[in-house]
Amino acid sequence: MKSMKNLWGGRFSKSMEDYTADYNESISFDNILYKHSITGSKAHVKMLAKQQIISNEICEEILRGLSIVEKKIENNEVEFNILDEDIMMIIEKELTKEVGEAGKYLHTARSRNDQNALDETLFLRDAVKNSIKHLIDLLDVLINKAEEESHKIMPGFTHLQHAQPITVGFYYMAHFQGLRRNVERFRELLKRLDKNPLGSCALAGTTLPIDRFATTELMGFSEPTENALDTVASRDNIAEYLFNAALCMTHLSGFAEEIIVFNSQEFNFITIDDSFCTGSSIMPQKKNPDIAELARGKSGRAIGNLITLLTVLKGTFLTLNKDYQEDKEALFDSIHTLDRTVFIFARMLENITFNEDVLRAHLKKGFIEATDIAEFLVKHNIPFREAHEIVGKLVKYCELKSKTFQDINKEELKELDFPVEIEDLSQFTVENCIKNRNSYGGTSYDDVKRQINNAKNFVAELKSLF
């Protein structure tokens, strides 16, 4: 194999083989960090000049050259050579081509270790804000759908069996809460991304009189990181993004599963717009919920990326190890997967309608009013456990006689030793079940309206920040 010259070859008597360089490089995927890397480099050289570590003239030359390099990369005028390993070395190499000797001062008081930590932090800070914006869009859609279909009543499920009646608005607001927590987690991550890694150098700081607070201010951080050794070694923020993305995708996967089931002929609860479905190559009648299925499937990618990084980190020694190069592809893939999924999920939800007639037919099955009858007995001073048994026997009687609660008359209630004298069970309609379930956080129309109003306030605050 042909040998290749390395960029850091001063200490070495032998250069890498091409296949080794190919295995070692990250430029094929970390090149997307170029803008953030250049942003960090500009802040760095301004600080070096301020501290009189380099002259103002050299600083100006480097800043001019970095702007040229940035435009060249944007215009695809820079060759990404695997010999240069990563985007940081590509930028320094191209800078030196543009400004000559001045470019050799760029790496003063800096290591690729802290530079990489900075590039990833700047990139991740932008990525988190962008993910939050996508989630805000989805939260907006959920609020709108909850309002539009708040009057519709559907079965609520436990163990995929009819449990209690709920409104469609209540159902949508349930998913709002899970996604709201996803937003809150991402906002918490932003706090930890508000610390400046630059100046940690290789692992122990530098003997040169740098000012980390100056670069902190230039790049909009609140403070420098506290310990250089930890700064260079830590991939906590990336792991946290991957966890947040995996959990968010898990929420969306469960939501997608419900859409898939509700769309089936067996349920037919919803109609999905044709533009979010596909057909079959052999069966002309098919309308498949492919977008929901893909959202469900792509959760596996996000979960896998989290496991990838945690596995990489679990046995590494302080401080830097080449293993850490494996953080980037997992991160980039999860960002791409999450943002695309959240966006298309919002568009799909905008084009889903719950079929009210079908819902009403399903509400007649499964004795869905049973809990309300038990609670009615509790209001008449019957211990809940006794009330539970009484209604259980009532359900069994209805099953044996092929009746619903609405079919039961006064004589049958007496025969069943129903402990409260009433004419029939007609008061226990699904509509009344909804109206009466007015505990805080419940499915009553009034409480769902309150939940929607709170959701609107939450989203309005987010929009003012992002």
C-alpha positions in Angstrom: 0.0 0.0 0.0 1.1 3.6 -0.7 2.3 5.5 2.4 0.8 8.9 3.3 2.3 11.9 5.0 0.8 12.9 8.3 0.1 16.4 9.4 1.6 15.9 12.9 4.6 13.9 11.6 7.5 15.7 13.4 7.9 13.0 16.1 7.4 10.1 13.7 9.8 8.4 11.4 7.1 6.6 9.5 3.8 7.8 8.1 0.4 6.1 8.0 -0.6 3.7 5.3 -3.5 4.9 3.3 -5.8 2.2 4.8 -4.8 3.3 8.3 -5.5 6.9 7.5 -8.8 6.0 6.0 -9.8 4.1 9.2 -8.5 7.0 11.4 -10.2 9.9 9.7 -13.4 11.8 10.8 -13.4 14.5 8.1 -16.0 12.5 6.1 -18.6 13.3 8.7 -17.3 16.0 11.1 -17.0 18.5 8.2 -20.5 19.8 9.1 -18.9 21.4 12.2 -16.9 23.9 10.0 -19.0 27.0 10.8 -18.8 26.3 14.6 -15.1 25.5 14.4 -14.4 28.8 12.6 -16.6 30.7 15.1 -14.5 29.3 17.9 -11.2 30.0 16.1 -12.2 33.7 15.6 -13.0 34.1 19.3 -9.7 32.4 20.2 -7.4 34.6 18.1 -9.2 37.7 19.3 -8.4 36.7 22.9 -4.8 35.9 22.0 -4.4 39.4 20.6 -6.2 41.0 23.6 -3.7 39.1 25.9 -0.8 40.2 23.6 0.1 36.5 23.0 -0.1 37.4 19.2 0.1 40.8 17.6 -3.0 42.6 16.4 -1.7 42.4 12.8 -1.5 38.6 13.0 -4.9 38.5 14.5 -6.4 40.5 11.7 -4.7 38.3 9.1 -6.1 35.2 10.7 -9.6 36.6 11.0 -9.5 37.6 7.3 -8.2 34.2 6.3 -10.8 32.3 8.4 -13.6 34.2 6.6 -12.1 33.2 3.3 -11.8 29.6 4.3 -15.4 29.6 5.5 -16.7 30.8 2.1 -14.5 28.3 0.3 -16.0 25.4 2.3 -19.5 26.8 1.7 -18.8 26.8 -2.0 -17.3 23.3 -2.0 -13.9 24.7 -3.0 -12.0 22.8 -0.3 -10.8 19.2 -0.7 -11.4 17.1 2.4 -8.3 14.9 2.4 -8.2 12.0 4.9 -4.6 12.9 5.6 -5.8 15.9 7.4 -8.0 13.7 9.6 -10.7 16.2 10.7 -12.3 19.5 10.0 -10.1 21.3 12.6 -6.9 20.4 10.7 -8.5 21.2 7.3 -9.3 24.7 8.5 -5.8 25.3 9.8 -4.2 24.0 6.6 -6.5 26.1 4.4 -5.9 29.1 6.6 -2.1 28.8 6.2 -2.5 28.6 2.4 -4.4 31.9 2.5 -2.4 33.9 5.0 1.0 32.1 5.1 3.0 32.3 8.4 0.2 34.1 10.3 -1.9 30.9 10.0 0.7 29.0 12.1 -0.3 31.1 15.1 -3.9 29.9 15.1 -3.3 26.8 17.3 -1.4 28.8 20.0 -2.7 27.9 23.5 -5.2 25.4 22.1 -5.4 21.7 21.5 -7.7 19.8 19.2 -9.0 18.3 22.4 -10.6 21.5 23.7 -11.2 22.7 20.2 -13.3 19.7 19.5 -15.2 20.0 22.8 -16.0 23.6 21.8 -17.0 22.8 18.3 -19.4 20.1 19.5 -20.8 22.4 22.2 -21.5 25.2 19.8 -23.0 22.8 17.3 -25.1 21.1 19.9 -26.3 24.4 21.4 -27.7 25.3 17.9 -29.1 21.8 17.4 -30.9 21.7 20.7 -32.6 25.1 19.9 -33.6 23.8 16.5 -35.0 20.6 18.0 -37.0 22.7 20.5 -38.4 24.7 17.6 -39.6 21.6 15.9 -41.2 20.4 19.1 -42.9 23.7 19.5 -44.5 23.2 16.1 -45.7 19.8 17.1 -47.1 21.1 20.4 -49.0 23.8 18.5 -50.6 21.1 16.3 -51.6 19.1 19.3 -53.3 22.1 20.9 -55.2 22.8 17.7 -56.3 19.2 17.3 -57.4 19.1 20.9 -59.5 22.2 20.4 -61.0 21.1 17.1 -62.1 17.6 18.3 -62.6 18.3 22.0 -66.3 17.4 21.7 -65.7 13.9 20.4 -65.8 11.0 22.9 -63.6 7.9 22.5 -62.8 4.8 24.5 -59.8 5.2 26.8 -57.8 2.0 27.0 -55.8 -0.1 29.6 -54.3 -3.3 28.4 -55.8 -2.4 25.0 -59.3 -3.0 26.4 -62.0 -0.4 26.8 -61.5 1.2 30.2 -63.3 4.6 30.6 -64.6 7.1 28.2 -62.4 10.1 27.4 -62.5 13.0 24.9 -60.3 13.2 21.9 -59.2 16.5 23.2 -58.1 14.8 26.4 -56.2 12.2 24.4 -54.3 14.8 22.4 -53.5 16.7 25.6 -52.0 13.5 27.1 -49.5 13.4 24.2 -48.9 17.1 24.7 -47.7 16.5 28.2 -45.2 13.8 27.2 -43.7 16.1 24.5 -43.8 19.0 26.8 -41.5 17.1 29.1 -39.2 16.5 26.2 -39.0 20.2 25.6 -38.2 20.8 29.2 -35.4 18.3 29.1 -33.8 19.9 26.1 -34.1 23.3 27.9 -32.3 21.8 30.9 -29.6 20.6 28.5 -29.1 24.2 27.3 -28.0 25.2 30.8 -25.2 22.6 30.7 -24.2 23.7 27.2 -23.8 27.3 28.5 -20.2 26.6 29.7 -17.2 27.4 27.5 -14.7 24.5 27.0 -12.1 26.5 25.1 -8.9 27.1 27.0 -8.8 23.6 28.6 -6.1 22.8 26.0 -4.9 19.2 25.9 -6.1 18.3 29.4 -4.4 20.6 32.0 -4.6 24.2 30.7 -1.7 26.2 29.5 1.3 28.2 30.7 0.4 31.1 28.4 -1.7 34.0 29.9 -5.0 33.3 28.2 -8.3 34.8 29.3 -11.1 32.2 29.2 -13.6 34.7 30.3 -12.9 36.8 27.2 -13.7 33.9 24.9 -16.7 33.0 27.0 -18.2 36.5 26.5 -17.3 36.5 22.8 -19.2 33.2 22.1 -22.2 33.9 24.4 -21.5 31.5 27.2 -22.2 32.3 30.8 -18.9 30.9 32.2 -15.9 28.7 31.4 -15.9 25.1 32.4 -14.4 24.5 35.8 -11.9 21.6 35.3 -9.8 21.1 32.1 -9.4 17.4 32.6 -13.1 16.8 32.9 -13.8 19.2 30.0 -11.7 17.3 27.6 -13.0 13.9 28.7 -16.7 14.6 29.1 -19.3 13.6 26.5 -22.1 14.1 29.0 -23.9 16.7 26.9 -23.9 14.6 23.8 -25.1 11.6 25.8 -27.9 13.8 27.3 -29.0 14.9 23.8 -29.0 11.3 22.7 -31.1 10.3 25.7 -33.5 13.2 25.2 -33.9 12.3 21.5 -34.3 8.6 22.3 -37.0 9.3 24.9 -38.8 11.7 22.5 -38.7 9.2 19.7 -40.0 6.6 22.1 -43.0 8.9 22.9 -43.6 9.4 19.2 -43.3 5.6 18.6 -46.1 4.9 21.1 -48.2 7.7 19.5 -47.5 6.2 16.1 -48.5 2.8 17.3 -51.9 4.2 18.4 -52.3 5.9 15.0 -51.5 2.6 13.2 -54.0 0.6 15.3 -56.7 3.3 15.2 -56.3 3.4 11.4 -56.9 -0.4 11.0 -60.2 -1.8 9.7 -60.7 -3.4 13.1 -60.8 0.0 14.8 -61.4 2.6 12.1 -61.2 5.3 14.7 -59.3 7.7 12.4 -58.9 8.7 8.8 -55.4 9.6 7.7 -55.0 11.8 4.7 -53.9 9.9 1.6 -50.7 12.0 1.3 -49.3 10.3 4.4 -50.0 6.8 3.3 -48.8 4.4 0.5 -50.3 1.6 -1.4 -49.3 -2.0 -2.2 -47.5 -3.1 -5.3 -49.9 -6.1 -5.6 -53.0 -5.4 -3.6 -55.0 -2.5 -5.2 -57.2 -1.9 -2.1 -54.4 -1.2 0.4 -53.8 2.1 2.1 -50.8 1.7 4.5 -49.9 4.1 7.3 -46.3 4.1 6.3 -45.3 7.5 7.8 -46.6 6.4 11.2 -44.8 3.1 10.8 -41.5 4.8 9.9 -41.8 7.0 12.9 -42.3 4.0 15.1 -39.3 2.2 13.4 -36.9 5.1 13.5 -37.1 5.2 17.3 -34.8 2.2 17.1 -32.1 4.3 15.5 -32.3 6.9 18.3 -32.2 4.3 21.0 -29.3 2.6 19.2 -27.3 5.8 19.0 -27.7 6.3 22.7 -26.5 2.8 23.5 -23.6 3.3 21.1 -22.2 6.3 22.9 -22.8 4.9 26.4 -21.0 1.8 25.4 -18.1 3.8 24.0 -17.8 5.8 27.2 -18.2 3.1 29.8 -14.6 2.0 30.0 -12.5 5.0 28.9 -9.7 6.4 30.9 -9.3 10.1 31.7 -8.7 12.1 29.5 -9.0 11.9 25.7 -9.3 8.6 23.8 -9.8 8.1 20.1 -12.9 6.2 21.0 -14.6 9.5 21.5 -14.6 10.1 17.7 -17.5 7.7 17.7 -19.7 10.3 19.4 -20.3 12.4 16.2 -22.0 10.0 13.8 -24.4 8.9 16.6 -25.2 12.5 17.4 -25.6 13.7 13.9 -27.9 10.8 13.0 -30.1 11.3 16.1 -30.4 15.0 15.4 -31.4 14.3 11.8 -33.8 11.5 12.8 -35.5 13.4 15.5 -36.0 16.7 13.7 -37.3 15.1 10.5 -39.7 12.8 12.5 -41.1 15.6 14.7 -41.7 17.8 11.6 -43.5 15.1 9.5 -45.4 13.8 12.5 -46.9 17.3 13.0 -47.9 17.5 9.3 -49.5 14.0 9.6 -51.5 14.9 12.7 -52.8 18.0 11.0 -54.4 15.7 8.4 -55.9 13.1 10.8 -59.6 13.1 11.7 -61.3 11.0 14.4 -64.5 9.3 13.0 -67.2 10.3 15.5 -69.8 7.7 14.3 -67.3 4.9 14.7 -66.3 6.1 18.1 -69.9 6.1 19.3 -70.4 2.6 18.1 -67.3 1.4 20.0 -68.4 3.2 23.2 -71.3 0.8 23.4 -68.9 -2.1 24.0 -66.9 -3.1 27.0 -69.2 -1.7 29.8 -67.1 1.5 29.7 -69.4 3.3 32.3 -68.7 0.7 35.0 -66.4 2.8 37.1 -68.9 5.6 37.2 -71.6 3.3 38.6 -69.2 2.1 41.3 -68.4 5.7 42.2 -72.1 6.5 42.3 -72.4 3.8 45.0 -69.5 5.3 46.9 -71.5 8.6 47.0 -74.2 6.6 48.8 -71.8 5.5 51.5 -71.0 2.1 50.2 -67.3 1.2 50.6 -65.5 1.2 47.3 -64.4 -2.4 47.5 -68.0 -3.5 47.9 -69.1 -1.2 45.1 -66.5 -2.7 42.9 -67.8 -6.2 43.5 -71.5 -5.1 43.0 -70.7 -3.6 39.6 -68.5 -6.6 38.7 -71.5 -8.8 39.2 -73.7 -6.5 37.2 -71.2 -6.7 34.3 -71.2 -10.5 34.5 -75.0 -10.5 34.5 -75.1 -8.2 31.4 -72.6 -10.5 29.6 -74.7 -13.6 30.3 -77.9 -11.9 29.1 -76.2 -10.1 26.2 -77.3 -6.7 27.6 -75.8 -3.3 28.1 -76.2 -1.2 31.2 -78.8 0.8 29.4 -81.0 -2.3 29.0 -81.2 -3.0 32.7 -84.5 -2.2 34.4 -85.6 -1.6 38.0 -86.7 -5.2 38.6 -83.4 -6.6 37.4 -81.5 -4.2 39.7 -83.6 -5.5 42.6 -82.9 -9.1 41.6 -79.2 -8.3 41.6 -79.4 -6.7 45.1 -78.3 -3.3 43.7 -78.1 -1.3 47.0 -79.5 2.0 45.8 -83.1 2.3 44.6 -83.1 3.8 41.1 -85.4 3.3 38.1 -82.6 2.1 35.8 -79.0 2.9 34.8 -79.9 5.4 32.1 -78.1 8.3 33.9 -74.8 6.5 33.3 -74.2 7.7 29.7 -70.8 8.3 28.3 -71.7 12.0 28.0 -72.3 12.2 31.7 -69.2 10.1 32.4 -67.2 12.9 30.7 -69.1 15.8 32.4 -68.8 14.3 35.8 -65.2 13.4 35.7 -64.1 16.9 36.7 -61.2 16.2 39.0 -58.1 18.3 38.3 -56.4 16.6 35.3 -59.5 14.7 34.3 -61.3 14.3 31.0 -64.2 16.6 31.7 -64.9 19.2 29.1 -64.1 22.0 31.5 -60.8 20.5 32.7 -59.6 19.8 29.2 -60.3 23.4 28.3 -58.2 24.4 31.3 -55.4 22.1 30.1 -55.5 23.6 26.6 -55.3 27.1 28.0 -52.3 26.1 30.1 -50.7 24.5 27.1 -51.2 27.7 25.0 -49.5 29.7 27.7 -46.6 27.2 27.8 -46.1 27.4 24.0 -46.4 31.2 24.0 -43.6 31.4 26.5 -41.5 29.0 24.4 -42.1 31.1 21.2 -40.9 34.2 23.0 -37.6 32.4 23.8 -36.9 30.4 20.7 
